[in-house]
Amino acid sequence: MTVTALPPIHPDFPAEVLHLAGTVTAILRQIGVWEDRERNVGADLETSLSLADSAQELAAMLSLHVQAPYFGSLKVRVAGREQTLYVGKHAFRDLHGPHSVVSWESDVGSLFYSETLSWEANKGLKGTVRRRRQLDVSAKTLRGLTDLYDDEAGGDTGGREQVLLSRLSEASTTAMRDVVETLQPEQNAAMRAPAGRHTLIQGAAGSGKTTIGFHRLAWLMHPDRHEHRARADAMLVLMPNAVLARYAARVLPGLHLEGVTVTTPEVWATSFLGLEKMEVTDRTLQLLLTDADNERRKAAWRRAKALGDLRMLEVVRNHLGARLRANLGALTFRATVHVRGEDHTLFLSNEALHDLLDGVLRRAPLEGYRAAFRAALEEELLAPLHLPDAEGESAVRRTLAADLTRLSGKVFAGLLPVSEGRRIATDEAALRAAGGVLDERTIRVLLGDPLEAIPKPRRSFADVTELPLMLAVAALLDGVGRRMGRVLEPYDHIALDEAQDYSPLLYALLSRAARPGHLTALGDLNQGLHGYKGPATWAGVQAALGGEDRAGLMTLGRTYRSTRQITEVGAGIAATYNRAGGVVGVDRDGREVLRFTGAPLAAGIARAVQEMQGEGHRNVAVVTRRVLDAERLVPQLQQHDVDARPILNEQARYEGGVVILPVNLAKGLEFDGCIVAGADAAHYDPGTQFESRLLYVAASRGLHRLALVAEGELHPLLQNGTSREAGAEHPAGRTRSAGPERA
């Protein structure tokens, strides 16, 4: 009989247990004080009620963290004195003892994640980190502790990687992970990129981009951000589809981000434009996914790219300027006002009106041409009156209001975002009138119609490739931002997930919708399934945001999602077109990649599902090339005793278990096991880079297990392993739990 020795108990474990008990007691004591309404009494009833309500809110917030008040500690030395700081998800100050907790979002909390060992403390004093310690706390109990760094033990202990691998080995959930406890140094640096400067974060599938984006929003809400501090209800997160938006939004409560708007670019844009009842289509994607004619696919790709080109903003400016000048025509302005007992006739000649309009057009003000033109008119009309006070000025403005509204109505008549956006995209005269902004090739691409074979909806619709142009018209005419009644305000911060799928034109418009420097974009050029909408390089995005000095680029060099075996498959695919650096995974070993060929597709998929479930994996995804493929497989899998819940559109909800979905809806999600259905050249054309991107996304969804299934030979990029027939079994009728040779 072999007896396995238990791991030695850390010498500080008993002391940490006592400290945890003291912290829990101190928190419960504070909650009791806040919940005692007799103590929260003010000078009058109203004040007392207000104090009591505030105390109740504080108590409710702190109560969420009683079970696990902290997850780490720092031993630091400042001015010759050592102290231990405990780091948690919520700050707590113990007024009667040593049981305070600093929040992870604070500047001091950052020291827990970084590799920095010294920093500038308060009053110019130098601080030094002596030890970093991870504490596994749940249900008010210390489960374990791991030293990440200890200068007395020689520095880095390797404990950070040990804790990370332990967390990564856990099963997937139906929501995005909260990684506050295990942020890696490079992730922490990206999350804490300087506030007030646009930030672009490039990272491979599984590098934690989306999660970092949400954690960055929580970091921006902390008081340490000062003038750049953001409010939850004034932040906007745009995600590629509604399935992913719902999946990701479930992490918000744990980060105290209730109130943040999480939606898709299309839903946000149509809502802003007042087009909620219009159907939104993506006819370019439909053609790319269904048309076998590569020349037509290339033409559709080029036209979509051209529609989102940054130069189109200048085309829209020129077009609107010409329309406004034409509408102004020979108009003049005349009105009579009563000031200080006398009537004054106010007159603006046609030349003066054109000068005012030209001044507004040159400025391209954030509030929009309409509001700026009216403000310029009022300023010009009021200047010669020399009004003595604000009351007199307000009276004159009220008198002029009706006449100014009539004039403005004539100047801006007929300019609607939908009609003008479409006119600009299809009118050769409008495209050429921009004075050489567009080259001849781009004009020819825009005037072509490669989508003529793709049917249009019978009711009114807006295509995703048209929306940026429509939004540009609206932004230049009336501004863009967060609607507060009839007023537009800039968002405190905007985060863009799958940022490689946003056009440079849309970037320029979204930067106008947020406070200066408050846009975070997280993406991976390797995963550009919607690359026809996106930039060719991050340099193009930086140009749209004002240049490198206004938009910094950071790169996440590791992927944390998958095992080494799965990461190697994804890296092999990405290497054929990769423009953003190699895919490097953590050294987490797992089972070999399964390869099933030589049998009907449904049989191979069923075999893979059964193997994964037999290994204990609950959340398994069958990823298909197209929606139609998924629809056909659902009843076929049922014949093999596999009930796969279909996710075929953005209205579907991911709730775990076995699901089947097309690759375009799988992007951003992760599963315990992933099965690539139809992993062959017939489904993913080896000669088309777009198809390789699709294959990369499909193969990079699994955390612990990956299966590649095809009826015939596997795709050329997936043939560096051994396949076995879907029906093959081992002696005694048992299926192997491990796969074939390494992928």
MIVOSE-196176 format. One line per 2 residues: number of its first residue (from 1); for each residue y, x, z of C-alpha. Coordinates in nm, 2 decimals. Example, Ala and Ser with C-alpha at 12.3 -4.5 7.8 and 13.67 -1.06 7.14 Angstrom:
// residues 2
1) -0.45,1.23,0.78; -0.11,1.37,0.71
This chain:
// residues 743
1) 0.00,0.00,0.00; 0.34,0.14,-0.10
3) 0.63,0.07,0.13; 0.97,0.08,-0.04
5) 1.24,0.23,0.19; 1.55,0.02,0.24
7) 1.88,0.18,0.13; 2.06,0.35,0.41
9) 2.34,0.15,0.58; 2.68,0.28,0.52
11) 2.82,0.43,0.84; 3.14,0.22,0.81
13) 2.95,-0.11,0.76; 2.97,-0.23,1.13
15) 3.34,-0.15,1.14; 3.40,-0.34,0.82
17) 3.20,-0.64,0.95; 3.43,-0.65,1.26
19) 3.74,-0.62,1.04; 3.63,-0.91,0.82
21) 3.56,-1.13,1.12; 3.91,-1.05,1.25
23) 4.07,-1.13,0.92; 3.89,-1.46,0.89
25) 4.00,-1.55,1.25; 4.36,-1.45,1.17
27) 4.36,-1.66,0.85; 4.22,-1.96,1.03
29) 4.48,-1.92,1.30; 4.76,-1.92,1.05
31) 4.62,-2.22,0.87; 4.61,-2.41,1.20
33) 4.98,-2.32,1.26; 5.08,-2.45,0.92
35) 4.87,-2.77,0.96; 5.02,-2.85,1.30
37) 5.31,-3.09,1.20; 5.44,-3.07,1.56
39) 5.54,-2.71,1.50; 5.71,-2.77,1.16
41) 6.01,-2.96,1.29; 6.36,-2.93,1.15
43) 6.71,-3.05,1.24; 6.65,-3.40,1.10
45) 6.37,-3.61,0.97; 6.41,-3.51,0.60
47) 6.41,-3.14,0.69; 6.10,-3.19,0.91
49) 5.91,-3.37,0.63; 6.00,-3.10,0.38
51) 5.89,-2.82,0.62; 5.57,-3.00,0.70
53) 5.49,-3.05,0.33; 5.56,-2.68,0.24
55) 5.34,-2.57,0.53; 5.06,-2.80,0.41
57) 5.08,-2.65,0.06; 5.06,-2.30,0.21
59) 4.77,-2.39,0.42; 4.58,-2.55,0.13
61) 4.64,-2.23,-0.08; 4.53,-1.99,0.19
63) 4.22,-2.21,0.27; 4.08,-2.13,-0.08
65) 4.04,-1.77,0.03; 3.89,-1.80,0.37
67) 3.54,-1.75,0.24; 3.63,-1.42,0.07
69) 3.97,-1.30,0.19; 3.95,-0.96,0.01
71) 3.73,-0.76,-0.22; 3.85,-0.41,-0.18
73) 4.04,-0.16,0.04; 4.26,0.14,0.00
75) 4.30,0.42,0.25; 4.64,0.57,0.18
77) 4.86,0.84,0.34; 5.24,0.80,0.34
79) 5.48,1.03,0.53; 5.19,1.19,0.73
81) 5.05,0.86,0.84; 4.72,0.71,0.72
83) 4.66,0.33,0.69; 4.40,0.11,0.53
85) 4.52,-0.17,0.30; 4.29,-0.46,0.20
87) 4.32,-0.60,-0.15; 4.25,-0.97,-0.23
89) 4.33,-1.25,-0.46; 4.59,-1.39,-0.23
91) 4.84,-1.21,-0.01; 4.82,-1.27,0.37
93) 5.04,-1.12,0.64; 4.89,-1.11,0.99
95) 5.18,-1.14,1.23; 4.97,-1.06,1.53
97) 4.73,-0.79,1.42; 4.61,-0.54,1.16
99) 4.44,-0.80,0.93; 4.69,-0.83,0.65
101) 4.59,-0.85,0.28; 4.79,-0.74,-0.02
103) 4.75,-0.93,-0.35; 4.59,-0.77,-0.66
105) 4.89,-0.85,-0.87; 5.13,-0.65,-0.66
107) 5.23,-0.29,-0.74; 5.04,-0.16,-0.45
109) 4.73,-0.37,-0.55; 4.73,-0.18,-0.88
111) 4.63,0.14,-0.70; 4.29,-0.02,-0.64
113) 4.21,-0.03,-1.01; 4.38,0.28,-1.15
115) 4.28,0.64,-1.13; 4.62,0.74,-0.99
117) 4.59,0.93,-0.67; 4.96,0.96,-0.58
119) 5.27,0.74,-0.63; 5.63,0.69,-0.52
121) 5.63,0.48,-0.21; 5.93,0.31,-0.04
123) 6.24,0.51,0.03; 6.14,0.79,-0.20
125) 5.83,0.88,0.01; 5.52,1.01,-0.16
127) 5.20,0.82,-0.11; 4.85,0.95,-0.16
129) 4.52,0.76,-0.21; 4.25,0.89,0.01
131) 3.98,0.63,-0.06; 3.90,0.33,-0.27
133) 3.63,0.09,-0.15; 3.47,-0.21,-0.31
135) 3.37,-0.48,-0.06; 3.12,-0.76,-0.16
137) 3.24,-1.06,0.05; 3.12,-1.42,0.03
139) 3.08,-1.70,0.28; 3.28,-1.50,0.53
141) 3.01,-1.24,0.53; 3.01,-0.88,0.42
143) 2.72,-0.84,0.18; 2.77,-0.47,0.09
145) 3.03,-0.20,0.03; 3.06,0.08,-0.22
147) 3.30,0.37,-0.21; 3.46,0.42,-0.55
149) 3.66,0.72,-0.46; 3.66,0.93,-0.14
151) 3.85,1.26,-0.12; 3.63,1.36,0.18
153) 3.32,1.32,-0.03; 3.44,1.51,-0.33
155) 3.65,1.25,-0.51; 3.50,1.01,-0.77
157) 3.16,0.88,-0.64; 3.05,0.69,-0.96
159) 3.06,0.37,-0.76; 3.30,0.19,-1.00
161) 3.04,0.21,-1.28; 2.77,0.10,-1.04
163) 2.96,-0.21,-0.93; 3.05,-0.29,-1.29
165) 2.69,-0.27,-1.42; 2.58,-0.49,-1.13
167) 2.83,-0.76,-1.23; 2.76,-0.73,-1.60
169) 2.39,-0.79,-1.54; 2.47,-1.14,-1.40
171) 2.40,-1.45,-1.60; 2.67,-1.60,-1.82
173) 2.85,-1.92,-1.71; 3.01,-2.20,-1.90
175) 3.36,-2.06,-1.84; 3.54,-1.73,-1.88
177) 3.48,-1.47,-1.61; 3.73,-1.39,-1.34
179) 3.73,-1.01,-1.34; 3.99,-0.95,-1.07
181) 3.73,-0.77,-0.86; 3.61,-0.54,-1.13
183) 3.90,-0.46,-1.36; 3.85,-0.12,-1.51
185) 4.13,0.14,-1.53; 4.19,0.09,-1.90
187) 4.19,-0.29,-1.86; 4.43,-0.27,-1.56
189) 4.67,-0.05,-1.76; 4.67,-0.30,-2.05
191) 4.71,-0.60,-1.82; 5.01,-0.43,-1.64
193) 5.18,-0.31,-1.96; 5.56,-0.31,-1.89
195) 5.70,-0.66,-1.86; 5.99,-0.73,-2.10
197) 5.84,-0.55,-2.40; 5.60,-0.72,-2.65
199) 5.25,-0.59,-2.59; 4.97,-0.57,-2.85
201) 4.62,-0.51,-2.72; 4.34,-0.41,-2.96
203) 3.99,-0.43,-2.83; 3.64,-0.48,-2.96
205) 3.43,-0.78,-2.90; 3.34,-0.79,-2.53
207) 3.62,-0.56,-2.42; 3.77,-0.84,-2.20
209) 4.08,-0.90,-2.41; 4.11,-1.28,-2.35
211) 4.04,-1.24,-1.98; 4.30,-0.96,-1.95
213) 4.55,-1.19,-2.12; 4.50,-1.46,-1.85
215) 4.52,-1.20,-1.57; 4.84,-1.06,-1.72
217) 4.99,-1.41,-1.69; 4.90,-1.41,-1.32
219) 5.05,-1.06,-1.28; 5.37,-1.18,-1.45
221) 5.40,-1.46,-1.19; 5.41,-1.21,-0.90
223) 5.75,-1.15,-0.72; 5.72,-0.78,-0.80
225) 5.81,-0.86,-1.16; 6.17,-0.95,-1.06
227) 6.38,-1.06,-1.36; 6.06,-1.07,-1.57
229) 5.88,-1.30,-1.34; 5.72,-1.60,-1.52
231) 5.65,-1.96,-1.42; 5.31,-2.11,-1.49
233) 5.45,-2.43,-1.65; 5.67,-2.22,-1.88
235) 5.39,-2.01,-2.02; 5.20,-2.08,-2.34
237) 4.85,-1.95,-2.44; 4.74,-2.00,-2.80
239) 4.37,-1.97,-2.88; 4.18,-2.00,-3.21
241) 4.00,-2.33,-3.15; 3.98,-2.61,-2.90
243) 3.62,-2.52,-2.79; 3.74,-2.17,-2.68
245) 4.06,-2.31,-2.53; 3.86,-2.54,-2.30
247) 3.61,-2.26,-2.22; 3.89,-2.02,-2.13
249) 4.11,-2.26,-1.94; 3.85,-2.30,-1.67
251) 3.95,-1.96,-1.53; 4.30,-2.07,-1.46
253) 4.27,-2.23,-1.12; 4.12,-1.92,-0.97
255) 4.42,-1.72,-1.09; 4.67,-1.98,-0.96
257) 4.78,-2.06,-1.32; 4.78,-2.44,-1.30
259) 5.03,-2.57,-1.54; 4.99,-2.31,-1.81
261) 4.97,-2.47,-2.16; 4.65,-2.36,-2.33
263) 4.61,-2.49,-2.68; 4.56,-2.39,-3.05
265) 4.83,-2.27,-3.28; 4.78,-2.57,-3.50
267) 4.80,-2.83,-3.22; 5.11,-2.66,-3.08
269) 5.28,-2.63,-3.42; 5.21,-2.99,-3.52
271) 5.32,-3.12,-3.18; 5.65,-2.91,-3.20
273) 5.71,-3.05,-3.55; 5.63,-3.40,-3.45
275) 5.34,-3.42,-3.69; 5.07,-3.52,-3.44
277) 4.94,-3.79,-3.66; 4.89,-3.56,-3.96
279) 4.55,-3.42,-4.03; 4.53,-3.04,-4.01
281) 4.30,-2.88,-4.27; 4.20,-2.52,-4.35
283) 4.10,-2.54,-4.71; 4.11,-2.16,-4.75
285) 3.84,-2.12,-4.49; 3.64,-2.40,-4.64
287) 3.65,-2.22,-4.98; 3.56,-1.89,-4.82
289) 3.26,-2.04,-4.64; 3.12,-2.24,-4.93
291) 3.23,-2.10,-5.27; 3.01,-1.85,-5.43
293) 3.28,-1.74,-5.68; 3.42,-1.41,-5.54
295) 3.72,-1.41,-5.77; 3.82,-1.75,-5.65
297) 3.77,-1.64,-5.29; 3.98,-1.33,-5.34
299) 4.26,-1.54,-5.50; 4.26,-1.79,-5.21
301) 4.27,-1.50,-4.96; 4.57,-1.34,-5.14
303) 4.76,-1.66,-5.16; 4.71,-1.74,-4.79
305) 4.82,-1.38,-4.70; 5.13,-1.42,-4.91
307) 5.22,-1.75,-4.75; 5.22,-1.58,-4.41
309) 5.40,-1.26,-4.52; 5.70,-1.16,-4.31
311) 5.91,-1.16,-4.63; 5.87,-1.53,-4.65
313) 6.11,-1.57,-4.35; 6.39,-1.42,-4.58
315) 6.28,-1.65,-4.86; 6.32,-1.95,-4.63
317) 6.66,-1.83,-4.51; 6.78,-1.79,-4.87
319) 6.64,-2.13,-4.97; 6.80,-2.31,-4.67
321) 7.13,-2.13,-4.73; 7.14,-2.24,-5.09
323) 7.05,-2.60,-5.00; 7.31,-2.62,-4.72
325) 7.59,-2.47,-4.94; 7.50,-2.72,-5.21
327) 7.51,-3.01,-4.96; 7.84,-2.89,-4.83
329) 7.97,-2.89,-5.19; 8.34,-2.99,-5.20
331) 8.35,-3.16,-4.86; 8.65,-3.13,-4.63
333) 8.71,-3.24,-4.27; 9.00,-3.44,-4.13
335) 9.03,-3.62,-3.79; 9.31,-3.73,-3.56
337) 9.31,-3.67,-3.18; 9.55,-3.77,-2.90
339) 9.65,-3.47,-2.69; 9.93,-3.47,-2.42
341) 10.08,-3.79,-2.55; 10.08,-3.68,-2.91
343) 9.86,-3.74,-3.22; 9.73,-3.42,-3.39
345) 9.57,-3.42,-3.73; 9.29,-3.16,-3.75
347) 9.20,-3.05,-4.10; 8.94,-2.80,-4.23
349) 8.95,-2.72,-4.60; 8.64,-2.68,-4.81
351) 8.69,-2.30,-4.81; 8.71,-2.29,-4.43
353) 8.40,-2.50,-4.40; 8.21,-2.27,-4.63
355) 8.33,-1.97,-4.43; 8.21,-2.12,-4.11
357) 7.87,-2.20,-4.26; 7.83,-1.86,-4.41
359) 7.90,-1.70,-4.07; 7.63,-1.91,-3.91
361) 7.38,-1.83,-4.19; 7.45,-1.45,-4.15
363) 7.38,-1.47,-3.77; 7.06,-1.68,-3.80
365) 7.12,-1.79,-3.44; 6.83,-1.87,-3.21
367) 6.96,-2.22,-3.14; 6.94,-2.30,-3.52
369) 7.18,-2.36,-3.80; 7.26,-2.72,-3.71
371) 7.37,-2.66,-3.35; 7.55,-2.34,-3.44
373) 7.74,-2.49,-3.73; 7.86,-2.78,-3.51
375) 7.96,-2.54,-3.23; 8.15,-2.33,-3.49
377) 8.33,-2.64,-3.61; 8.43,-2.75,-3.26
379) 8.56,-2.40,-3.18; 8.76,-2.38,-3.50
381) 8.91,-2.73,-3.45; 8.99,-2.68,-3.08
383) 9.15,-2.34,-3.10; 9.50,-2.45,-3.23
385) 9.53,-2.72,-2.96; 9.54,-2.47,-2.67
387) 9.39,-2.73,-2.43; 9.48,-2.65,-2.07
389) 9.16,-2.75,-1.89; 8.79,-2.84,-1.94
391) 8.87,-3.21,-1.88; 9.10,-3.23,-2.18
393) 8.86,-3.03,-2.39; 8.58,-3.27,-2.31
395) 8.79,-3.57,-2.41; 8.88,-3.41,-2.75
397) 8.51,-3.33,-2.81; 8.42,-3.69,-2.74
399) 8.69,-3.81,-2.99; 8.56,-3.57,-3.26
401) 8.19,-3.64,-3.20; 8.14,-3.92,-3.45
403) 8.33,-3.74,-3.73; 8.14,-3.42,-3.67
405) 7.81,-3.60,-3.67; 7.89,-3.76,-4.00
407) 7.98,-3.42,-4.16; 7.68,-3.25,-4.01
409) 7.46,-3.53,-4.14; 7.58,-3.47,-4.49
411) 7.54,-3.09,-4.48; 7.19,-3.11,-4.34
413) 7.08,-3.42,-4.53; 6.72,-3.42,-4.67
415) 6.61,-3.09,-4.50; 6.27,-3.17,-4.35
417) 6.02,-2.90,-4.24; 5.72,-3.05,-4.43
419) 5.89,-3.11,-4.76; 6.10,-2.79,-4.76
421) 5.81,-2.58,-4.66; 5.60,-2.71,-4.94
423) 5.89,-2.69,-5.19; 5.94,-2.32,-5.10
425) 5.57,-2.24,-5.15; 5.54,-2.40,-5.49
427) 5.88,-2.38,-5.65; 5.92,-2.07,-5.88
429) 6.30,-2.10,-5.87; 6.30,-2.09,-5.49
431) 6.07,-1.79,-5.48; 6.28,-1.60,-5.73
433) 6.61,-1.70,-5.58; 6.55,-1.47,-5.28
435) 6.71,-1.19,-5.47; 6.41,-0.96,-5.52
437) 6.26,-1.01,-5.18; 5.93,-1.09,-5.34
439) 5.77,-0.88,-5.61; 5.64,-1.03,-5.93
441) 5.27,-1.00,-5.83; 5.33,-1.19,-5.50
443) 5.52,-1.46,-5.69; 5.23,-1.51,-5.93
445) 4.98,-1.52,-5.64; 5.19,-1.79,-5.47
447) 5.22,-2.00,-5.78; 4.84,-2.00,-5.84
449) 4.62,-2.27,-5.70; 4.27,-2.13,-5.63
451) 4.21,-2.43,-5.39; 4.22,-2.70,-5.66
453) 3.85,-2.75,-5.64; 3.87,-2.81,-5.26
455) 3.93,-3.19,-5.20; 4.24,-3.29,-5.01
457) 4.23,-3.56,-4.74; 4.33,-3.90,-4.85
459) 4.58,-3.94,-4.57; 4.88,-3.71,-4.50
461) 4.78,-3.36,-4.40; 4.92,-3.02,-4.33
463) 4.72,-2.71,-4.41; 4.71,-2.42,-4.16
465) 4.84,-2.18,-4.43; 5.15,-2.41,-4.47
467) 5.23,-2.45,-4.11; 5.42,-2.12,-4.06
469) 5.65,-2.20,-4.35; 5.72,-2.55,-4.21
471) 5.77,-2.40,-3.86; 6.01,-2.14,-4.02
473) 6.22,-2.43,-4.17; 6.23,-2.61,-3.83
475) 6.31,-2.28,-3.64; 6.60,-2.19,-3.86
477) 6.74,-2.54,-3.87; 6.70,-2.64,-3.51
479) 6.55,-2.35,-3.31; 6.20,-2.30,-3.17
481) 6.07,-2.29,-2.81; 5.97,-2.51,-2.52
483) 6.09,-2.87,-2.54; 6.26,-2.99,-2.23
485) 6.36,-3.34,-2.32; 6.62,-3.29,-2.60
487) 6.68,-2.93,-2.51; 6.49,-2.63,-2.63
489) 6.42,-2.34,-2.39; 6.24,-2.01,-2.45
491) 5.90,-1.98,-2.30; 5.88,-1.74,-2.01
493) 5.58,-1.58,-2.18; 5.35,-1.64,-2.48
495) 5.00,-1.50,-2.50; 4.81,-1.50,-2.83
497) 4.43,-1.47,-2.83; 4.24,-1.36,-3.14
499) 4.58,-1.21,-3.25; 4.44,-1.07,-3.57
501) 4.44,-1.42,-3.71; 4.82,-1.49,-3.68
503) 5.04,-1.42,-3.97; 5.34,-1.18,-3.95
505) 5.56,-1.48,-4.03; 5.42,-1.67,-3.73
507) 5.47,-1.36,-3.51; 5.83,-1.35,-3.60
509) 5.88,-1.72,-3.52; 5.69,-1.70,-3.19
511) 5.90,-1.41,-3.07; 6.20,-1.63,-3.12
513) 6.03,-1.90,-2.90; 5.99,-1.67,-2.60
515) 6.21,-1.46,-2.38; 6.29,-1.12,-2.54
517) 5.99,-0.90,-2.51; 5.76,-1.17,-2.36
519) 5.48,-1.19,-2.61; 5.13,-1.06,-2.55
521) 4.89,-1.04,-2.84; 4.52,-0.97,-2.79
523) 4.29,-0.92,-3.08; 4.04,-0.71,-3.28
525) 4.09,-0.63,-3.65; 3.71,-0.61,-3.68
527) 3.68,-0.98,-3.61; 3.93,-1.11,-3.86
529) 3.73,-1.42,-3.97; 4.07,-1.57,-4.05
531) 4.21,-1.25,-4.19; 4.36,-1.44,-4.47
533) 4.62,-1.56,-4.21; 4.65,-1.23,-4.03
535) 4.81,-0.89,-4.06; 4.66,-0.60,-4.25
537) 4.75,-0.36,-3.96; 4.90,-0.38,-3.62
539) 5.20,-0.19,-3.76; 5.28,-0.51,-3.96
541) 5.29,-0.71,-3.64; 5.51,-0.45,-3.47
543) 5.75,-0.48,-3.77; 5.76,-0.86,-3.73
545) 5.84,-0.82,-3.36; 6.12,-0.57,-3.41
547) 5.95,-0.23,-3.45; 5.75,0.00,-3.23
549) 6.03,0.03,-2.97; 6.00,-0.34,-2.90
551) 5.63,-0.39,-2.93; 5.38,-0.14,-2.78
553) 5.02,-0.11,-2.90; 4.74,-0.04,-2.65
555) 4.37,0.00,-2.73; 4.07,-0.09,-2.51
557) 3.80,0.17,-2.60; 3.50,0.00,-2.44
559) 3.31,-0.32,-2.47; 3.16,-0.46,-2.15
561) 2.98,-0.77,-2.27; 2.65,-0.65,-2.41
563) 2.36,-0.42,-2.34; 2.34,-0.09,-2.52
565) 2.08,-0.23,-2.77; 2.31,-0.52,-2.87
567) 2.62,-0.31,-2.89; 2.45,-0.06,-3.12
569) 2.37,-0.34,-3.37; 2.74,-0.46,-3.36
571) 2.87,-0.10,-3.40; 2.65,-0.05,-3.70
573) 2.79,-0.35,-3.87; 3.15,-0.28,-3.78
575) 3.12,0.08,-3.90; 3.11,-0.04,-4.26
577) 3.47,-0.17,-4.25; 3.61,-0.06,-3.91
579) 3.98,0.02,-3.92; 4.05,0.02,-3.55
581) 3.81,0.28,-3.39; 3.45,0.28,-3.29
583) 3.27,0.02,-3.07; 3.17,0.20,-2.75
585) 2.97,0.01,-2.49; 2.89,0.07,-2.12
587) 2.56,0.24,-2.06; 2.38,-0.08,-1.96
589) 2.02,-0.07,-2.08; 1.84,-0.39,-2.18
591) 1.55,-0.53,-2.38; 1.51,-0.44,-2.75
593) 1.66,-0.66,-3.02; 1.41,-0.92,-3.14
595) 1.36,-0.95,-3.52; 1.16,-1.24,-3.66
597) 1.09,-1.27,-4.03; 0.82,-1.41,-4.26
599) 0.82,-1.77,-4.14; 1.03,-2.09,-4.17
601) 1.37,-2.04,-4.01; 1.33,-2.31,-3.74
603) 0.99,-2.15,-3.63; 1.15,-1.81,-3.59
605) 1.44,-1.96,-3.39; 1.21,-2.16,-3.17
607) 1.01,-1.85,-3.10; 1.32,-1.66,-3.00
609) 1.45,-1.94,-2.78; 1.11,-1.96,-2.60
611) 1.11,-1.58,-2.54; 1.46,-1.58,-2.40
613) 1.40,-1.88,-2.17; 1.07,-1.72,-2.06
615) 1.28,-1.42,-1.94; 1.50,-1.65,-1.74
617) 1.80,-1.68,-1.97; 1.95,-2.03,-1.94
619) 2.25,-2.02,-2.18; 2.13,-1.94,-2.53
621) 2.32,-1.98,-2.85; 2.18,-2.03,-3.20
623) 2.46,-1.90,-3.43; 2.45,-2.02,-3.80
625) 2.66,-1.91,-4.10; 2.79,-2.27,-4.17
627) 2.83,-2.60,-4.01; 2.58,-2.75,-4.26
629) 2.32,-2.49,-4.15; 2.35,-2.60,-3.79
631) 2.33,-2.97,-3.88; 2.01,-2.92,-4.08
633) 1.85,-2.71,-3.81; 1.90,-2.95,-3.52
635) 1.61,-3.19,-3.62; 1.39,-2.91,-3.74
637) 1.42,-2.73,-3.40; 1.33,-3.06,-3.22
639) 1.00,-3.05,-3.41; 0.94,-2.71,-3.25
641) 1.01,-2.85,-2.90; 1.36,-2.70,-2.89
643) 1.65,-2.93,-2.80; 1.96,-2.74,-2.91
645) 2.29,-2.92,-2.85; 2.51,-2.90,-3.16
647) 2.87,-2.78,-3.14; 2.99,-2.87,-3.49
649) 3.37,-2.92,-3.45; 3.65,-2.84,-3.21
651) 3.62,-3.16,-3.03; 3.28,-3.06,-2.89
653) 3.25,-2.91,-2.54; 3.04,-2.61,-2.44
655) 2.85,-2.70,-2.13; 2.57,-2.44,-2.13
657) 2.20,-2.46,-2.20; 2.07,-2.41,-2.56
659) 2.34,-2.48,-2.82; 2.37,-2.44,-3.19
661) 2.70,-2.37,-3.36; 2.86,-2.21,-3.67
663) 2.99,-1.85,-3.63; 3.36,-1.96,-3.67
665) 3.33,-2.17,-3.35; 3.12,-1.90,-3.16
667) 3.40,-1.64,-3.18; 3.53,-1.57,-2.82
669) 3.23,-1.73,-2.65; 2.95,-1.54,-2.48
671) 2.59,-1.63,-2.39; 2.30,-1.49,-2.20
673) 2.11,-1.48,-2.53; 2.22,-1.51,-2.89
675) 2.01,-1.59,-3.19; 2.16,-1.51,-3.54
677) 2.00,-1.77,-3.76; 1.97,-1.67,-4.12
679) 2.05,-1.30,-4.06; 1.99,-1.21,-4.42
681) 2.17,-1.13,-4.75; 2.14,-1.49,-4.87
683) 2.36,-1.61,-4.58; 2.59,-1.31,-4.54
685) 2.68,-1.15,-4.88; 2.64,-0.77,-4.83
687) 2.90,-0.71,-5.10; 3.19,-0.90,-4.93
689) 3.37,-0.75,-4.63; 3.45,-1.10,-4.50
691) 3.08,-1.17,-4.47; 3.02,-0.85,-4.27
693) 3.29,-0.96,-4.03; 3.11,-1.29,-3.99
695) 2.79,-1.11,-3.92; 2.95,-0.88,-3.66
697) 3.09,-1.18,-3.47; 2.76,-1.35,-3.48
699) 2.57,-1.05,-3.35; 2.81,-0.97,-3.07
701) 2.79,-1.29,-2.87; 2.50,-1.20,-2.65
703) 2.52,-1.05,-2.30; 2.16,-0.96,-2.24
705) 1.95,-1.06,-2.54; 1.98,-1.07,-2.92
707) 1.75,-1.21,-3.18; 1.78,-1.17,-3.56
709) 1.59,-1.44,-3.75; 1.54,-1.47,-4.13
711) 1.27,-1.62,-4.35; 1.26,-1.31,-4.57
713) 1.40,-0.96,-4.53; 1.68,-0.91,-4.28
715) 2.03,-0.82,-4.39; 2.06,-0.46,-4.51
717) 2.29,-0.38,-4.21; 2.02,-0.50,-3.97
719) 1.71,-0.33,-4.11; 1.70,-0.03,-3.88
721) 1.43,-0.19,-3.66; 1.08,-0.34,-3.68
723) 1.04,-0.70,-3.76; 0.75,-0.92,-3.66
725) 0.64,-1.26,-3.79; 0.77,-1.56,-3.60
727) 0.42,-1.69,-3.53; 0.27,-1.36,-3.42
729) 0.12,-1.35,-3.07; -0.04,-1.09,-2.85
731) -0.40,-1.11,-2.73; -0.48,-1.40,-2.50
733) -0.21,-1.60,-2.68; 0.08,-1.46,-2.48
735) 0.41,-1.37,-2.64; 0.55,-1.02,-2.57
737) 0.86,-1.03,-2.34; 0.99,-0.71,-2.49
739) 1.09,-0.68,-2.85; 0.99,-0.43,-3.11
741) 1.13,-0.08,-3.16; 1.49,-0.01,-3.07
743) 1.76,-0.16,-3.30
